[in-house]
Amino acid sequence: MVFLITMHCSFILLCWRN
């Protein structure tokens, strides 16, 4: 579960930074 949340946050951060 934690892994999923981390991946989700990472994905959003990447998109937001891009």
C-alpha positions as CSV (number, residue, x, y, z in Angstrom):
1,M,0.0,0.0,0.0
2,V,2.8,2.5,0.9
3,F,4.5,1.6,-2.3
4,L,1.4,2.5,-4.3
5,I,1.1,5.8,-2.6
6,T,4.7,6.6,-3.1
7,M,4.5,5.8,-6.8
8,H,1.3,7.9,-7.1
9,C,3.0,10.9,-5.4
10,S,6.1,10.5,-7.5
11,F,4.1,10.4,-10.7
12,I,2.2,13.6,-9.8
13,L,5.3,15.4,-8.8
14,L,7.0,14.4,-12.1
15,C,4.0,15.6,-14.1
16,W,3.7,18.8,-12.1
17,R,7.5,19.6,-12.5
18,N,7.2,18.8,-16.2
